[in-house]
């Protein structure tokens, strides 16, 4: 989260930094164990679908569905050994950003896939 702090300002990600933040999060999520990455992917997809479902009745009388989703699951997404380490506002912004860009963040970057294909091809030709 500390890496993204310079890109976050006044509650919204600066447009020119959005692609950099997406790429950084793509690489960070690739470092997760596969089972954890898959759980994160499923959780983000569920949160996003519930938040976007206009036909679903309100889950809370005073809080919007999206806000409820973000506040409910931000602790699950960004757990910390010490609760005091978790900046609530930054956690909320990051989880919201993850929800909004979950498809691109949780996919492997094309340049990385291409580099892997090229390296595998090189290894095959060397053998």
Helices and strands as residue ranges (DSSP letters): G 2-7, E 8-9, E 12-13, G 15-17, H 18-30, H 34-52, H 65-77, G 83-85, H 88-100, H 102-105, H 110-126
